[in-house]
Amino acid sequence: MENLLYIAAIVAAVAFLILCIALAVTLNSVKKTLNNVASTVDGLEGQIQGLTKESTELLHKTNLLAEDIQEKSQKLNTVVQAVQGVGESVGNLNSSVRRITSSVAAEVERNEDKIAQVVQWSNVVMEIRDKWKERTGTGKDKDGWNRYSVPEQRRLPEPERIES
């Protein structure tokens, strides 16, 4: 029985040894895995720092762009207001022209008979003037010179024209 006790102690010692070896292998494997995770986390930290730096620069540029857009928008607002003022002025001018046109049209309708008489008298005056010119023989020639005809007067020959 004593032998059995020794054998049981040896079996327990061998089992404990196998358990310790298995535990050591498992812990070694866990250690390698944790080292890989640690190196991956270190790499991610570097990448995150790079991303953070780029994001900060991008945000700064976006803010500058937003300020520039705001300035240009304000300048554009002044242009739009100026154009709006021009539009209002043109609208006022149009309404003034409409009022004047309607008042002139109303006056023309009211004085239609008088206008017709003025036109008739002006035609009569023009005819009298034309007849007077024919009778006196005065008038302008094709060059715009006044020509007077005197009876029984000889004319000088026309000057030669030099063509260039």
C-alpha positions in Angstrom: 0.0 0.0 0.0 2.8 2.1 0.6 3.7 1.6 -3.0 0.4 2.7 -4.1 0.8 5.8 -2.2 4.1 6.5 -3.9 2.6 5.7 -7.3 -0.3 8.1 -6.6 2.2 10.8 -5.5 4.3 10.3 -8.7 1.1 10.3 -10.9 0.0 13.5 -9.1 3.4 15.1 -9.6 3.5 14.1 -13.3 -0.1 15.5 -13.8 0.9 18.7 -12.0 4.0 18.9 -14.2 1.9 18.4 -17.4 -0.6 21.0 -16.1 2.3 23.5 -15.4 3.7 22.9 -18.9 0.3 23.3 -20.5 -0.3 26.5 -18.5 3.2 27.8 -19.5 2.5 27.1 -23.2 -0.9 28.8 -22.9 0.6 31.8 -21.1 3.4 32.1 -23.6 0.8 32.1 -26.5 -1.2 34.7 -24.7 1.9 36.7 -24.2 2.7 36.7 -27.9 -0.9 37.6 -28.7 -0.8 40.5 -26.2 2.5 41.7 -27.7 1.0 41.7 -31.2 -2.1 43.6 -29.9 0.2 46.1 -28.2 2.2 46.7 -31.4 -1.0 47.1 -33.3 -2.3 49.6 -30.8 1.0 51.5 -31.0 0.6 51.6 -34.8 -3.0 52.7 -34.5 -2.0 55.5 -32.1 0.5 56.8 -34.7 -2.1 56.7 -37.4 -4.7 58.3 -35.2 -2.3 61.1 -34.4 -1.7 61.6 -38.1 -5.4 61.7 -38.8 -5.9 64.1 -35.9 -3.2 66.4 -37.3 -4.7 66.2 -40.9 -8.2 66.8 -39.5 -7.1 69.8 -37.6 -5.4 71.3 -40.7 -8.5 70.5 -42.8 -10.7 72.2 -40.2 -8.5 75.2 -40.2 -8.6 75.5 -44.0 -12.4 75.0 -43.9 -12.7 77.9 -41.4 -10.5 80.1 -43.6 -12.7 79.1 -46.6 -15.9 79.8 -44.7 -14.5 83.3 -43.7 -13.6 84.0 -47.4 -17.0 82.9 -48.6 -18.7 85.1 -45.9 -16.6 88.1 -47.1 -17.4 87.5 -50.7 -21.1 87.0 -49.8 -21.2 90.4 -48.1 -19.6 92.0 -51.1 -22.1 90.2 -53.4 -24.9 91.5 -51.1 -23.8 95.1 -51.8 -23.8 94.4 -55.5 -27.2 92.8 -55.3 -28.5 95.8 -53.4 -27.0 98.2 -56.0 -28.6 96.2 -58.8 -31.9 96.2 -56.9 -31.6 100.0 -56.6 -31.0 100.2 -60.4 -34.0 98.0 -61.0 -36.1 100.3 -58.8 -34.8 103.4 -60.7 -35.6 101.7 -64.0 -39.1 100.9 -62.7 -39.6 104.5 -61.6 -38.4 105.7 -65.0 -40.8 103.3 -66.8 -43.7 104.5 -64.7 -42.8 108.1 -65.4 -42.5 107.4 -69.2 -45.9 105.6 -69.0 -47.5 108.6 -67.3 -46.0 111.1 -69.8 -47.0 108.9 -72.7 -50.5 108.6 -71.5 -50.7 112.3 -70.9 -49.3 113.1 -74.3 -51.7 110.6 -75.9 -54.6 112.2 -74.0 -53.5 115.7 -75.2 -53.1 114.5 -78.8 -56.6 113.0 -78.7 -57.9 116.2 -77.2 -56.1 118.5 -79.7 -56.4 116.2 -82.7 -58.3 118.8 -84.7 -55.8 121.5 -83.9 -52.9 119.2 -84.8 -54.5 118.4 -88.1 -54.9 122.1 -88.9 -51.2 122.7 -88.0 -50.2 119.9 -90.3 -52.3 121.3 -93.1 -51.0 124.8 -92.6 -47.4 123.6 -92.5 -48.0 121.7 -95.8 -49.4 124.9 -97.3 -46.4 126.9 -96.1 -43.9 124.3 -97.5 -45.7 124.5 -100.9 -45.5 128.3 -100.9 -41.8 128.1 -100.0 -41.1 125.6 -102.8 -42.9 127.8 -105.3 -41.1 130.8 -104.1 -37.8 129.1 -104.6 -38.8 128.1 -108.1 -39.8 131.6 -108.9 -36.7 133.2 -107.6 -34.4 130.5 -109.0 -32.4 130.1 -105.8 -31.5 126.9 -104.2 -28.7 124.6 -103.4 -27.1 122.3 -105.9 -25.9 118.8 -105.2 -22.7 119.9 -103.6 -24.5 122.1 -101.1 -23.6 125.5 -102.7 -26.1 128.2 -103.3 -26.6 128.8 -107.0 -28.1 132.0 -108.2 -29.2 132.3 -111.8 -28.8 135.7 -113.4 -30.4 136.0 -116.8 -28.1 136.5 -119.8 -25.0 135.7 -117.8 -22.5 133.2 -119.1 -21.2 130.5 -116.8 -17.6 129.6 -116.2 -16.5 126.1 -117.0 -16.6 123.6 -114.2 -13.2 123.0 -112.5 -11.6 119.7 -113.2 -11.8 117.3 -110.4 -8.8 115.3 -109.3 -9.8 111.8 -108.4 -7.6 110.0 -105.9 
